[in-house]
Structure formats: structure tokens, C-alpha cells
Amino acid sequence: MIQQIAILGCGLIGSSWASFFASKGFRSKLYDIDTATCQRGTEQARENLHRLVELKSLPEEQLSDAISNLIPVHSLEELLGDCDYVQESVLEDYEIKAKLYRDMETFLPTDAIIASSSSGLLVSQMQQVLEYPQRSLIAHPFNPPHLIPLVELVPGKQTTVETLETVREFFLQLGKQPVLLKKEVPGHIANRLAAALWREALALLDDDVASLEDIDTALCTGPGLRWALMGQHLIYELGGGSGGYEKFIETIGCSFSSYWEDMQTWTQIPESAKKKAISGTTPLMEKRTREEWIAWRDEKLIKIQQVIEE
Ligand SMILES: NC(=O)c1ccc[n+]([C@@H]2O[C@H](COP(=O)([O-])OP(=O)(O)OC[C@H]3O[C@@H](n4cnc5c(N)ncnc54)[C@H](O)[C@@H]3O)[C@@H](O)[C@H]2O)c1
């Protein structure tokens, strides 16, 4: 049974995970190789909890218990000695993760689960260095994990069905939306979809088809609204009218071939696209500060989910 959580790496994702687990009543120790980041991450997790109360996503009477669930520690030994579940959120780099995984097993109980937040690495490669690889997998969140329900669960070659099922059950109990990958691929599901879309969003900008603001507006006021409710396959099933998905594929779907033929297929972001993208967000960042955008996003994320749950 999972009771004690270890948050390994307290940057953007680790601190958000910590607030999520703490808000669900789990004692969560936090550790980062950089002590100042561990303090900042713990502070951020506390702020997230206050914000959840403000947004009525966490009952006020649970706030002090949730805050006391956040326990910053100073060593791997303190972090791991009594833990049941590690949520690893260190830098996206095989070498850094591999060294850490080797060090971790010195202190970790042999039956504790190791879940990596990795956005796109292959877990089979990461688990090679483990003495007990069967208890490791990827549990990839979407930023910010304390607000977005999706968790992608990816087993490696050595992950047992029991580990996968335990983690799936755990996240279901906590109100998350786990999805299972049948086989590992770089980028899992959601980031591969995001990567395909992002390349085209950059290419439209680079080819001067529209401004960055209009490209983003086209996405979030059109397909983005539907995507909060249903995925691409169901959307196009409905898009085919009474003929369903088959009709859509055979009619409108066929015309997509000419779009695909016209699209970029590069695998490195061109310098010109990079420059236009970075300078293109300036007007947006003049409308609100980064903190104001994040607060705006988080408030709306909660409201959208409340509407969907209704
Ligand atoms: N940023 C995102 O949107 C996002 C979303 C989902 C998943 N992820 C994944 O989460 C992981 C972390 O990403 P992030 O954006 O939080 O990065 P980040 O740079 O904000 O945080 C990484 C933290 O890991 C710490 N760290 C590095 N080596 C360590 C070690 N040996 N021991 C302990 N701590 C160590 C660093 O000090 C840093 O604080 C990555 O695998 C990333 O792919 C990121």
C-alpha cells in the first residue's frame, strides 16, 4: 500500500507533484540536489495549496494538514529510507537519471515503486541500471500536475504488470486520469501529439502565414475548446455526420493529404522559427506578468474541469 511519498527533484514539476500528493493527504518528503531549490520548491508547493483553497479546489479545513504533509529533507537517505513511492522529477537526461537510480537503490526499500515524470525518455533504458527494475515505470504528468488530471503510465521491458496495476489504481483513487501505453515510444502519447502540432505552429509562424497571436487564437478558440471534451478520433467520428468516421476519412480526411504534403517535416527547429517564436510572445507577456498568466491559467483550468464534471 502506498502511504509515504518521496518527491525527488523540486523544480517546476516536482514542487507541483508535492502539492498534489500533500493535498490528497499523503506525507510527501521533498529532496533536491540543490538545497535552495528544495526550499523554493517546498515554498512553491505551499503556495499551490493556498491557491487551491482560494480556488475552492481544496477545503480550507484541510489546508494546515496538507501543508504539514510537505517535509523537505536534506539527503537521499532521509528521503527514501521509509518511502513506498518515489516520484522522480529530475532533469530530462539519461545519464543524470541513471546515476541517481543507482544511488537511490542503496536506501530505497526493495518493494518501493520508482515512477519517473520523464516527458519522453524510454523507461527500459532507465531501468537497466536498477537491481530491482520490475518496480519502475514512467508516470508522466502534464504541467501543472496538481491541476491537470492526465498521467501517462509507461511500462518498460522489465516492469511487472503488478507494478503497473498498483500505480494505475493509486492514481485512480486520487482522482487522476491514468492512460496506459502498451509499448514505449519517445514522447509517450500526449507529447508526440504536442510535438506534431508544435512543429506546425512554428512552421506557420516561420513561413509568415499568420502572427503568433493569431496562430494561438486559432488553436484555443477552435479545436482547443473541443479537445477539453473529446479527443481527435471522436471529434472526427462526429465530423462525418450520420456517416461517422468512415465518411469523414473518405471525404474530408482525403483532402488532408494535400495539407500533409505541404507541411514541414524538419526534426530540428530552424533558427529563424526560433527567433520569431521567442520575440513573438513579447506582446502576450506585456498583457500580463508571468505570475498573472499562471494564476489566470490555473483558475480557468479548475473551472473547465468543474464544468466537465457537471
Ligand atoms: N516542464 C514540464 O512542462 C514537464 C512536464 C511533464 C514532465 N516533465 C518532466 O519532469 C522532469 C523535471 O522537469 P522540470 O521541468 O521540473 O525540470 P526543472 O529543471 O524545473 O527541475 C529539475 C530539478 O532536478 C534537480 N536535480 C537534478 N539532478 C538531481 C539529482 N541528482 N538529485 C536530486 N535532484 C536533482 C535540479 O536541481 C532541479 O531542481 C523531467 O524529466 C521532465 O521531462 C516536465
The ligand as an SDF file (V2000), in Angstrom:
LIG
                    3D

 44 48  0  0  0  0  0  0  0  0999 V2000
    8.4180   21.1650  -17.5490 N   0  0  0  0  0  0  0  0  0  0  0  0
    7.3680   20.4750  -17.9700 C   0  0  0  0  0  0  0  0  0  0  0  0
    6.4050   21.0220  -18.5340 O   0  0  0  0  0  0  0  0  0  0  0  0
    7.2950   18.9850  -17.7190 C   0  0  0  0  0  0  0  0  0  0  0  0
    6.0420   18.3500  -17.8140 C   0  0  0  0  0  0  0  0  0  0  0  0
    5.9510   16.9740  -17.5220 C   0  0  0  0  0  0  0  0  0  0  0  0
    7.1050   16.2630  -17.1750 C   0  0  0  0  0  0  0  0  0  0  0  0
    8.3100   16.9070  -17.1070 N   0  0  0  0  0  0  0  0  0  0  0  0
    9.4810   16.0930  -16.7190 C   0  0  0  0  0  0  0  0  0  0  0  0
    9.7340   16.3030  -15.3340 O   0  0  0  0  0  0  0  0  0  0  0  0
   11.1530   16.2130  -15.0870 C   0  0  0  0  0  0  0  0  0  0  0  0
   11.6110   17.5010  -14.4090 C   0  0  0  0  0  0  0  0  0  0  0  0
   11.3080   18.6060  -15.2320 O   0  0  0  0  0  0  0  0  0  0  0  0
   11.1930   20.1010  -14.6450 P   0  0  0  0  0  0  0  0  0  0  0  0
   10.5820   20.9150  -15.7250 O   0  0  0  0  0  0  0  0  0  0  0  0
   10.5820   20.0750  -13.2880 O   0  0  0  0  0  0  0  0  0  0  0  0
   12.7390   20.4780  -14.5190 O   0  0  0  0  0  0  0  0  0  0  0  0
   13.4140   21.5350  -13.5120 P   0  0  0  0  0  0  0  0  0  0  0  0
   14.6920   21.9380  -14.1480 O   0  0  0  0  0  0  0  0  0  0  0  0
   12.4450   22.6150  -13.1360 O   0  0  0  0  0  0  0  0  0  0  0  0
   13.7080   20.6550  -12.2020 O   0  0  0  0  0  0  0  0  0  0  0  0
   14.6330   19.6040  -12.1810 C   0  0  0  0  0  0  0  0  0  0  0  0
   15.2240   19.5570  -10.8000 C   0  0  0  0  0  0  0  0  0  0  0  0
   16.0180   18.3680  -10.6620 O   0  0  0  0  0  0  0  0  0  0  0  0
   17.0620   18.6730   -9.7660 C   0  0  0  0  0  0  0  0  0  0  0  0
   18.1000   17.6530   -9.8540 N   0  0  0  0  0  0  0  0  0  0  0  0
   18.9810   17.4560  -10.8630 C   0  0  0  0  0  0  0  0  0  0  0  0
   19.7830   16.3840  -10.5720 N   0  0  0  0  0  0  0  0  0  0  0  0
   19.3680   15.8940   -9.3760 C   0  0  0  0  0  0  0  0  0  0  0  0
   19.7720   14.8290   -8.5490 C   0  0  0  0  0  0  0  0  0  0  0  0
   20.7760   14.0250   -8.9050 N   0  0  0  0  0  0  0  0  0  0  0  0
   19.1510   14.6240   -7.3720 N   0  0  0  0  0  0  0  0  0  0  0  0
   18.1260   15.4370   -6.9990 C   0  0  0  0  0  0  0  0  0  0  0  0
   17.7000   16.4860   -7.7300 N   0  0  0  0  0  0  0  0  0  0  0  0
   18.2930   16.7130   -8.9160 C   0  0  0  0  0  0  0  0  0  0  0  0
   17.5170   20.0680  -10.1970 C   0  0  0  0  0  0  0  0  0  0  0  0
   18.2540   20.7130   -9.1790 O   0  0  0  0  0  0  0  0  0  0  0  0
   16.1680   20.7310  -10.4920 C   0  0  0  0  0  0  0  0  0  0  0  0
   15.6680   21.4250   -9.3700 O   0  0  0  0  0  0  0  0  0  0  0  0
   11.8130   15.9500  -16.4340 C   0  0  0  0  0  0  0  0  0  0  0  0
   12.0300   14.5750  -16.5990 O   0  0  0  0  0  0  0  0  0  0  0  0
   10.7650   16.4540  -17.4280 C   0  0  0  0  0  0  0  0  0  0  0  0
   10.8470   15.7930  -18.6740 O   0  0  0  0  0  0  0  0  0  0  0  0
    8.4310   18.2500  -17.3530 C   0  0  0  0  0  0  0  0  0  0  0  0
  1  2  1  0
  2  3  2  0
  2  4  1  0
  4  5  1  0
  4 44  2  0
  5  6  2  0
  6  7  1  0
  7  8  2  0
  8  9  1  0
  8 44  1  0
  9 10  1  0
  9 42  1  0
 10 11  1  0
 11 12  1  0
 11 40  1  0
 12 13  1  0
 13 14  1  0
 14 15  2  0
 14 16  1  0
 14 17  1  0
 17 18  1  0
 18 19  2  0
 18 20  1  0
 18 21  1  0
 21 22  1  0
 22 23  1  0
 23 24  1  0
 23 38  1  0
 24 25  1  0
 25 26  1  0
 25 36  1  0
 26 27  1  0
 26 35  1  0
 27 28  2  0
 28 29  1  0
 29 30  1  0
 29 35  2  0
 30 31  1  0
 30 32  2  0
 32 33  1  0
 33 34  2  0
 34 35  1  0
 36 37  1  0
 36 38  1  0
 38 39  1  0
 40 41  1  0
 40 42  1  0
 42 43  1  0
M  CHG  2   8   1  16  -1
M  END
$$$$
